[in-house]
Amino acid sequence: MGTGRLGVPMERPGRASDTSASSAGEPAPEGPDGRRRELLRCRASSESEPPGGASASAECVRRSRPGSCSCAPSVSRQRVESLRKKRQLFPWFGLDIGGTLVKLVYFEPKDITAEEEEEEVESLKSIRKYLTSNVAYGSTGIRDVHLELKDLTLCGRKGNLHFIRFPTHDMPAFIQMGRDKNFSSLHTVFCATGGGAYKFEQDFLTIGDLQLCKLDELDCLVKGILYIDSVGFNGRSQCYYFENPADAEKCQKLPFDLKNPYPLLLVNIGSGVSILAVYSKDNYKRVTGTSLGGGTFFGLCCLLTGCTTFEEALEMASRGDSTKVDKLVRDIYGGDYERFGLPGWAVASSFGNMMSKEKREAVSKEDLARATLITITNNIGSIARMCALNENINQVVFVGNFLRINTIAMRLLAYALDYWSKGQLKALFSEHEGYFGAVGALLELLKIP
Amino acid sequence: MAECGASGSGSSGDSLDKSITLPPDEIFRNLENAKRFAIDIGGSLTKLAYYSTVQHKVARVRSFDYSGKDAEQDHEPPYEISVQEEVTARLHFVKFENTYIEACLDFIKDHLVNTDTKVIQATGGGAYKFKDLIEEKLRLRVDKEDVMTCLIKGCNFVLKNIPHEAFVYQKDSDPEFRFQTNHPNIFPYLLVNIGSGVSIVKVETEDRFEWVGGSSIGGGTFWGLGALLTKTKKFDELLHLASKGQHANVDMLVRDVYGGAHQTLGLSGNLIASSFGKSATADRDFSKEDMAKSLLHMISNDIGQLACLYAKLHCLDRVYFGGFFIRGHPVTMRTITYSINFFSKFDLLEMDRLERPLVNLPLLLDPSSYVPDTVDLTDDALARKYWLTCFEEALDGVVKRAVASQPGSVDAAERAEKFRQKYWSKLQTLRHQPFAYGTLTVRSLLDTREHCLNEFNFPDPYSKVKQKENGVALKCFPRVIRGLDALGWEDRQLALVKGLLAGNVFDWGAKAVSDVLESDPQFGFEEAKMKLQERPWLVDSYSKWLQRLKGPPHKCALIFADNSGIDVILGVFPFVRELLSRGTEVILACNSGPALNDVTYCESLIVAERIAAMDPVVHSALREERLLLMQTGSSSPCLDLSRLDKGLAVLVRERGADLVVIEGMGRAVHTNYHAALRCESLKLAVIKNSWLAERLGGRLFSVIFKYEVPAE
């Protein structure tokens, strides 16, 4: 049944790009249709195979990598032109389903003509109203109102870009909502990235009757960050850095003009961490990553302090003292370890004091939360610094939701990078921290290069 | 994301190397005579090394004064054995948790009686912190040494001197450990020292090194965070917990994020996406084991990753990991490729063994690829099982023999029991962790047994047996020689070879054999020859050898002797005598120290002297230095041709040795069976072990006669 639905071609002019690269001419209405069918068949057949032998499906997906959308292996120039004229149908979503959080960006058109409003189907209207009139969805969904990008022009349409997040474990509820609100009747395409795009693909299809267009995570990330930086933040700078990060009083958050973005080391701190070296708009590589990321911080905090939310963990951390938990250089050497130029305040052993029973009994939950934050942050800083040196890059942009409302971590990253590189490396941050993957997915939907 | 080992067995040893727990008198051995102290006080553990002299019983053999008097011929035994208290130097290594430092210092103070040292060398961060305490307690002046300088010196020292100190660990390969033999050129390398924190040092030469970085996530983090998470206080208990855990219950893996699709993307689903990631989303309790394992993975991965980044930045391809966090724990090393295992092989190292240079046999075809051991038991599970059982079963006999060797000692039984426990526990450890002490081979099992015996003051359990056997064999010598001389040339060659092999048949381990030997040695020797497999032997290149003998004589033969008594006196010496008569010079190499009933260098000197008194050929050869007795530098029942006494190596080169004869199971089968030499070689042994015989396709007492000529 799903195939039949998706096969209806007439209302999906925007997906003309779905046609194969064969002929660069006319829209060929049955093109997308056939293509889709083929893809679906391809997937369906792989499902009947044992997991080890999913070669057909693997090829299907791989053929389109490292392209953009796995349903659109190639797009001719003409198609792009025609696409821009006959743009993608609303609603415009970009979805990034991570290990912990789902990030959703939604473009709300503000230039809807009366005629359009008239034609707008009820379900579409209801989605628009629901998303834009609320700041919270269910018990866990949140719209980051302060991040909203106003009066943005996308594909010739003017509107606002909304940033919404909810926990990945609520994904089933989200899909159910899509079904309840009859998303599939809109014949929209969900461009999704992140691991969850794969994990939940089948649920989207069987429960929500929705075909996901899966996109490469890192492509989206790079695309998203470059785009968002180019449009700014409602007239302000998107990118910023910290001056005097170690000094609570003199520390200042200052705008940074990323006019020469390349080369750039991009450190994305989500549940885990990915580190990319970006040399140009479409030339980047993944340098490395680490499993010690935001998920580790929050996970350890839950175990150590019994906290239940990221906000709570950070709040505790803000009141704690990590030096009670960590063993500092000065705890071992009585001061600086001059021979290696190690300052006394540097951490010699994270959680090192916790080897002692007395000290374990003397620390508070806040101290432990703080130490966890410091440990994870320092480690990311250290790995990022090594990568920057190895790749010979001196500007490092830290993004990802670990940094959300996390000034302690940002300042520490800024300070650590500056200190250990003797001023050679600059730590940069971006206002929209965790949403770049979702933005990239939206751009793919709209075929914005 | 970091690669992790989700599966893999062999890491679940339950007898891990333990941290020190008091009482310390078991630990601080030979402390009374400690001459020099060095202490490294880290963030969590204190490592103490002391150089101490050991009152160490040694069996010395001393020839009676014959002065050529025939009357002395009847003197039995042929030489004296005096057990002397020899003083040898030993380096002792002890580690304990910092909490015990005061108790340990008290203990040291109370037991340090014979020292005249005024200074203690101290390093590590704690040297600053505990300086006053040490000075007050021990009344020794604390000389602070820079921790890194010490670390590098120590590391260079062991990398160069201790075989198998360094090894390669590869996850999921079989075996997981490959041990490195020593390389003279170890520089440059990256040293990653994992203590409470991690220090990363680039070492360029013997004394040029540079601290390039570090990380605060180290052993202290594992311990501290682990203690918080699991309420388990001890480091070793934490490691033990970790060895039983499943980290995938706590970590968010790629497959958790991607569902099943990771396969189509060419990703390994076992990659950790986020350490402890599940503890944030799942609302449930986690087992201590799983958390400990996850923590261990997290820290090991992190250190491994940083090490790689530093190695890349500094263009170094060799990375050594060291520090207490590693300490022989396979679970720790799962994600680390190259590692160095500090001092895990033995609790104490003997200095004299390290001071005398040991070198390659110049005749090795390719010293860099030479591996002494024939079978790597870490590799071969079946063989491992067999040999471990074999050594377990033989343990009672060894204990009895040890007690019997010191009839006058009041505490022999007690010491022997301690020996039994120690060796037994090592065998048990090896069952679970075959790689716990380095490469596991029959040689290492034998060597470890000798080492343990020594440790409990049984320097030479076979001294009396060897003395007696040498005595009876010497008596038989003239008769055997007469018998041989009566034979025609060709028959004599075969008889000589059979004699060499016959000496090998009898093993003092076999009770029946020793009875026969004691009652009628001549009969024993003859019976041994009867027992030998008829030709063709299991491995038989005798015809080729005989053919060779018809040609020109060898210039110089190097012979590695095996057992005392019949073997060396009635087997080796007649063979040597024949070679000498042909105009071949002979270097007879015997062990420097005792091992089983192998003939030692000292014994060989006496035996040769006694034979010279009976036989003019040997007599003149000794006088003219055509027969030279040398020591191998080893005290092992096996033979490592890459670690021989330098004097022997020099002589071999000087004399231009062109034939190497290796006899006995230990030297020619367990080791060196595949050793390729640049000259002719003869490897002979009788397989006195039915399992091994079967494995080689033969029966008990099958004969190996392997004559090899190098390819032109």
Chai-1 contact restraints between the chains, C-beta under 6 A:
chainA,res_idxA,chainB,res_idxB,connection_type,confidence,min_distance_angstrom,max_distance_angstrom,comment,restraint_id
A,A54,B,T264,contact,1.0,0.0,6.0,A-B,restraint_1
A,S57,B,T264,contact,1.0,0.0,6.0,A-B,restraint_2
A,A58,B,T264,contact,1.0,0.0,6.0,A-B,restraint_3
A,V61,B,T264,contact,1.0,0.0,6.0,A-B,restraint_4
A,G99,B,M252,contact,1.0,0.0,6.0,A-B,restraint_5
A,G99,B,V257,contact,1.0,0.0,6.0,A-B,restraint_6
A,G99,B,A273,contact,1.0,0.0,6.0,A-B,restraint_7
A,G99,B,S274,contact,1.0,0.0,6.0,A-B,restraint_8
A,H169,B,T281,contact,1.0,0.0,6.0,A-B,restraint_9
A,G195,B,V257,contact,1.0,0.0,6.0,A-B,restraint_10
A,G195,B,Y258,contact,1.0,0.0,6.0,A-B,restraint_11
A,Y198,B,Y258,contact,1.0,0.0,6.0,A-B,restraint_12
A,Y198,B,G259,contact,1.0,0.0,6.0,A-B,restraint_13
A,Y198,B,A261,contact,1.0,0.0,6.0,A-B,restraint_14
A,K199,B,Y258,contact,1.0,0.0,6.0,A-B,restraint_15
A,K199,B,G259,contact,1.0,0.0,6.0,A-B,restraint_16
A,S271,B,M252,contact,1.0,0.0,6.0,A-B,restraint_17
A,S271,B,S274,contact,1.0,0.0,6.0,A-B,restraint_18
A,S271,B,G277,contact,1.0,0.0,6.0,A-B,restraint_19
A,G272,B,M1,contact,1.0,0.0,6.0,A-B,restraint_20
A,G272,B,A273,contact,1.0,0.0,6.0,A-B,restraint_21
A,G272,B,S274,contact,1.0,0.0,6.0,A-B,restraint_22
A,G289,B,M1,contact,1.0,0.0,6.0,A-B,restraint_23
A,S291,B,M1,contact,1.0,0.0,6.0,A-B,restraint_24
A,S291,B,A2,contact,1.0,0.0,6.0,A-B,restraint_25
A,S291,B,I272,contact,1.0,0.0,6.0,A-B,restraint_26
A,S291,B,S274,contact,1.0,0.0,6.0,A-B,restraint_27
A,S291,B,S275,contact,1.0,0.0,6.0,A-B,restraint_28
A,L292,B,S275,contact,1.0,0.0,6.0,A-B,restraint_29
A,G293,B,S274,contact,1.0,0.0,6.0,A-B,restraint_30
A,G295,B,M252,contact,1.0,0.0,6.0,A-B,restraint_31
A,G295,B,S274,contact,1.0,0.0,6.0,A-B,restraint_32
A,G295,B,G277,contact,1.0,0.0,6.0,A-B,restraint_33
A,G295,B,A280,contact,1.0,0.0,6.0,A-B,restraint_34
A,T296,B,S274,contact,1.0,0.0,6.0,A-B,restraint_35
A,T296,B,S275,contact,1.0,0.0,6.0,A-B,restraint_36
A,T296,B,F276,contact,1.0,0.0,6.0,A-B,restraint_37
A,F298,B,A280,contact,1.0,0.0,6.0,A-B,restraint_38
A,G299,B,F276,contact,1.0,0.0,6.0,A-B,restraint_39
A,G299,B,G277,contact,1.0,0.0,6.0,A-B,restraint_40
A,G299,B,S279,contact,1.0,0.0,6.0,A-B,restraint_41
A,G299,B,A280,contact,1.0,0.0,6.0,A-B,restraint_42
A,L300,B,F276,contact,1.0,0.0,6.0,A-B,restraint_43
A,C302,B,S279,contact,1.0,0.0,6.0,A-B,restraint_44
A,C302,B,A280,contact,1.0,0.0,6.0,A-B,restraint_45
A,L303,B,L229,contact,1.0,0.0,6.0,A-B,restraint_46
A,L303,B,S279,contact,1.0,0.0,6.0,A-B,restraint_47
A,L304,B,L228,contact,1.0,0.0,6.0,A-B,restraint_48
A,K327,B,G43,contact,1.0,0.0,6.0,A-B,restraint_49
A,I332,B,G43,contact,1.0,0.0,6.0,A-B,restraint_50
A,I332,B,G125,contact,1.0,0.0,6.0,A-B,restraint_51
A,Y333,B,G125,contact,1.0,0.0,6.0,A-B,restraint_52
A,Y333,B,Y128,contact,1.0,0.0,6.0,A-B,restraint_53
A,G334,B,Y128,contact,1.0,0.0,6.0,A-B,restraint_54
A,F340,B,W211,contact,1.0,0.0,6.0,A-B,restraint_55
A,V347,B,S216,contact,1.0,0.0,6.0,A-B,restraint_56
A,A348,B,G197,contact,1.0,0.0,6.0,A-B,restraint_57
A,S349,B,G43,contact,1.0,0.0,6.0,A-B,restraint_58
A,S349,B,S196,contact,1.0,0.0,6.0,A-B,restraint_59
A,S349,B,G197,contact,1.0,0.0,6.0,A-B,restraint_60
A,S349,B,S216,contact,1.0,0.0,6.0,A-B,restraint_61
A,S349,B,G218,contact,1.0,0.0,6.0,A-B,restraint_62
A,S349,B,G220,contact,1.0,0.0,6.0,A-B,restraint_63
A,S350,B,S216,contact,1.0,0.0,6.0,A-B,restraint_64
A,S350,B,I217,contact,1.0,0.0,6.0,A-B,restraint_65
A,S350,B,T221,contact,1.0,0.0,6.0,A-B,restraint_66
A,F351,B,T221,contact,1.0,0.0,6.0,A-B,restraint_67
A,F351,B,G224,contact,1.0,0.0,6.0,A-B,restraint_68
A,F351,B,L225,contact,1.0,0.0,6.0,A-B,restraint_69
A,G352,B,G43,contact,1.0,0.0,6.0,A-B,restraint_70
A,G352,B,S196,contact,1.0,0.0,6.0,A-B,restraint_71
A,G352,B,G220,contact,1.0,0.0,6.0,A-B,restraint_72
A,G352,B,G224,contact,1.0,0.0,6.0,A-B,restraint_73
A,M354,B,G224,contact,1.0,0.0,6.0,A-B,restraint_74
A,M354,B,A227,contact,1.0,0.0,6.0,A-B,restraint_75
A,M354,B,L228,contact,1.0,0.0,6.0,A-B,restraint_76
A,M355,B,S44,contact,1.0,0.0,6.0,A-B,restraint_77
A,M355,B,W223,contact,1.0,0.0,6.0,A-B,restraint_78
A,M355,B,G224,contact,1.0,0.0,6.0,A-B,restraint_79
A,N379,B,I217,contact,1.0,0.0,6.0,A-B,restraint_80
A,M386,B,L309,contact,1.0,0.0,6.0,A-B,restraint_81
A,L389,B,L313,contact,1.0,0.0,6.0,A-B,restraint_82
A,N390,B,K312,contact,1.0,0.0,6.0,A-B,restraint_83
A,N390,B,L313,contact,1.0,0.0,6.0,A-B,restraint_84
